[in-house]
């Protein structure tokens, strides 16, 4: 009996050790909803997040988030809202992560924790064909941006800090609304990330991009400040997906070389 008890005890210990080697499981990761990973986003930012004809979601961020969720033994849930609300949802713990082409700056680092970067974003300027807008005279023009984005933050800052001032910048709920305002003549240009910009120009005759980059930034995943366990789990999964080429494969499937 003693030998049997010792054998059962040893098997129990080994079972615990092997279970611990199985990586993260959904029950171990502290999420808003058990077994699920809620991603807040603004699904009007192609090719990072978009709404399909059937109402489901697709895009680089959606696929990367889904791959992270699977590694953690979770099911991805996409919560679509405006960009500022998406940031706030993660900040307040109403969502687990925010992915919406989010760049890291000091203001956001004060209220959110961030993973490593998983993609690089370039902001550019959309204008009407034949426009007199240039990179050098933007401060004299009316500029449209998506509210809450770094494009808006940078452009609306004071000239002393490299911006153009709030009087020169109008914030819109999403990039599509800014583009419609440009087409309608309410603004002179739109500052937005390069990939969405290319999609908007392709879909709207008479629009073009100014030559050159307005600014270059790295995208990362935002998580409620202080939620170290979730941050470590998400960042660990992200690192594995970058290392094995999954993230690059996803990005390359949406963004082809010029």
Beta strands, then each sheet from edge to edge (+ up, - down):
strand 1: 36-41
strand 2: 44-45
strand 3: 49-51
strand 4: 57-58
strand 5: 75-80
strand 6: 97-98
strand 7: 112-114
strand 8: 119-128
strand 9: 143-146
strand 10: 169-172
strand 11: 189-193
strand 12: 207-209
strand 13: 215-219
strand 14: 222-224
sheet 1: 5+ 1+ 6+
sheet 2: 2+ 3- 4+
sheet 3: 7+ 14-
sheet 4: 10+ 9+ 11+ 8- 12+
sheet 5: 10+ 9+ 11+ 8- 13+
end
